[in-house]
């Protein structure tokens, strides 16, 4: 494992340790005479955060291959079109992606009239899965996670099997405005998990980006790009998160509309 990847997981461990220490201290604080659990938790986090911030900056442009190997124990197989199996996979995907583009631009396209482009993603996924399953040499499904449960959320979206070779391909479709192709805003993320990890094989990891014209509700899809993620570089961002359930707890709300 590379030195950069070792640092990556050290940072994750520091984050986990910070929260574990804080929650454990908070839960046991009433049992410790004279202890102030909130103060102790804050001290631990204050100590760890500068290390996390400093080390996270060193993980810019990390190899996605290293990240997948370290997070899942599996390898990303580069596409080599000098090999017959890889050529067959790429050719089948080329035909499938062309047909998907044609269907999504047709007058009866299921994505026309949708309020947001994000709502169109599932139609692309479903069409790709349908077309690939219709091919005699392939089987395509939504991946199962480490618990054996089918899971649509999270990377990757589709798992493709080349029947003749048993080669696995993880395929992740994306939609993007053609004007944003050179944007640096985040459009891809991978969150290391244990129970809900969906990368369970050594496999090709391919992303297909469908470019659209940005015409809301009446999109035209211009082209597609098939990307080999074996040479992909990814950045790491340490962040604290919360959902609405955490934000709008009754004990936190000062006042709401309609209240006297």
N, C-alpha and C positions, 0 to 999 in steps of 0.2 A: 504494500500500500504506500502511495506517495506521501511525502512529508506534508504537502498542502492538504491532503485528505485527512491525515491524522489530526492536523490542527482543526479542520472542519468539524470532526466529531468531538474533539476536545471542547470546542465552543458550545456545541449542543449539550454536552455533559455539564458544562458550567451553568448554562441556562436552567437545565433540569434540576441541578443541585440547588440553585438559588431559590427556585420555587418550592422544592421539597423542604429545604431548611425553613423557609418562611411559613409554609403551611404546618409543618410539624411543630415549630415553635409556637405558632398561634394556637394549635389544638392542645398543647401541653402547658401553655402559659399559666393557667389557673392552678396547676399542680406544683408550680415552682414558686416557693416563698420569695416575695420581693421582686419577682421577675416582671419585666414589662415586655410582653411578647411582640407588640407592634414595634417597639424601639429596636429589639434584637433582630427582628426580621429585616427592618430597614437597614441596619448596620451590615448584615450579610449581603444584601443586594447592592448596597452602595460600594462594598468592597469588590464584588464580582463584576459589576457593570463596566468599569473602566477596562478590565481585561477583555471582556466580551467585545466591546466596541473596538479596541485596538486590534484584536486578532481577526475580527470579522473583515476588516479592511484588507487583510492579507489574502483573502479568498476570492478576490475578483478574478474573473476569467479562469475559474476552476474547470477542469476537464469533466464533462458530464459522464464520460465513461468511468472515471474514478469515483464520482459521486454515486452512480448506480451500483458499482461493485462494492463500495463500502457500505451502502445503505441496505443492499439486498443480497449480497454475496454472488450476484450473477454478472456476466460479462455482456457488453454490447458488441455485437459482431459487425464489423464494417462491411458495407456492400462492395463486392468485387465483381464487376461485370465481365471479367475474364472467365468466371465460373458459370457453368451452364445453369445451375440452380438459381444463382442470383439473377442471371439474365431473364429466366422464366418469371421470377417474382416481379422484377421491374417491368417487364412487358405486360404482365397481367394487370399490374397497378396502373400502367399508362392507359390501357384500354378502359379500365374501370373509372379512372379519374376523368377521362374524356367524356364518358357516358354520363357520369354524375353531373359534370358541368352542363352538358346538353339538357338534361332533365331539369336542372334548377333554373335554366334560362327559358324553358318552354312556357307557353301561354298558360298551361295548367299547373305550373310549378307550385308546390305546397308552401313555399316561402313568401310568395307575393302577398302583400297586404299585412304582413306581420309588423307589429309596432316597433320591434327592435331587432337588430341583426343577430344578437345573441340567441334569440328564440329560434333562429334558423339552423343553429348548429346541430340539433338533434335530427333534423331532416337529412342533413348531409351524412351524419353517422349512420342512420338507418338505411339510407340509399347505398352507401358503400358496403354495408354488411349484406344487404340483399343481393347486390351484384356479385360480390366475391363468393357468396355461398352458392350462387348459380353457376359458378365456374367449376368444372369437374375436378380441377387439381387443387382446389382450396376450400378451407372451412374457416369461417370468420364468426366471432362472437364477442360479446361484452366480456371483459376479463373477470375472473373470480379473484377474490383477495385471499390472503393467507388463512382466513377462517373458512374458506370454501364457499363464500357468499358472492353472488353476482353483484357487481358494484359499478355504476356508471360514473359516479363522481371521482375526480382525481385522475392523475396521469397513470397509465395511458388509457385512451378511450376504447381501442379495439385490439383484439388478439387474433392474428391470422396464422393459419397453419398451412404450409405447403405439403400436401399429402405424400408426394413421392419421396421427399427427403426428410419429412418431419421437421423442417426448418420453421422456426417461430419468428413472426414479425409483429412487433408492437407498432400500431399505427395511430397517430394522434392528429385528427383533422382540426384546422383552425380557419377562421374567416377573418379577413382584414381588408380595410379600405386601401385601395391601390395607392392612394396619396400618402399613406402612412408607412410605406414599406421601409423607409430609412429612419423611422422614428425609434427613439431609445426607450419609450414608455414600456412598462412591463406587459407582455402579452403571453408569457410562458412561465409556469412555475412548477416545481417538483417539491413536494413536502415529504421528507423521510418518515415513514410509519413502520410499525411492526405488525399490528393486528390487521390493518387495512391496506397493507402493501399489495400491489397488483402485479409487480414484476417478479415472476416466479420461474423464469427460464432464462438461459443464455439465448439471446435473440438479436435480430436486427431491431433498431429503434428508428422509426421513420416518422417524420412530421410532414403533413401535406397542408400547405396554405392555399386557400382559395381567395383570390383577390376580387373585390367588388368595387363598383363605381361610386358608392356612398349615397346613392339615390334612395333614401329611406322609403321602405314599403314597396318600391318598384325597382329593386336592385337588378343590375346586370352583372353577372360574374364573368370577369375578363379572362382569367387564366388560372393555372395552378402551378405550384412549385413543390416538388418532392425533395425533402431534405433528409440527408443521412446524419443522424445525431451522434454518430461515433466520433466525429471531430468537433462537436459542438462545445463551446465554452459558456459557462453559466456563472452568474454572480450570486453571492450569498448575502442575505439581508436579515440581521437579527431584529426582531420586532416583538412588541407586546401587543396582544390582541384581546378584544372583548366583543360580545354580541349585544343585541338589544336587551336580552334577558339580564345581562349584567349592568347595562347602562341605566335602565329605567326601573331599578328596584325601588320599592316604596320608600325605603329609608334614605335613598339618595335624592329623590325628587323634592325640590323646595316648594314649588307651586305649579299647578297645571291650569290650562285655560278653563274658564267657567267656574273657577273656585272663587269664593269671597275672600 
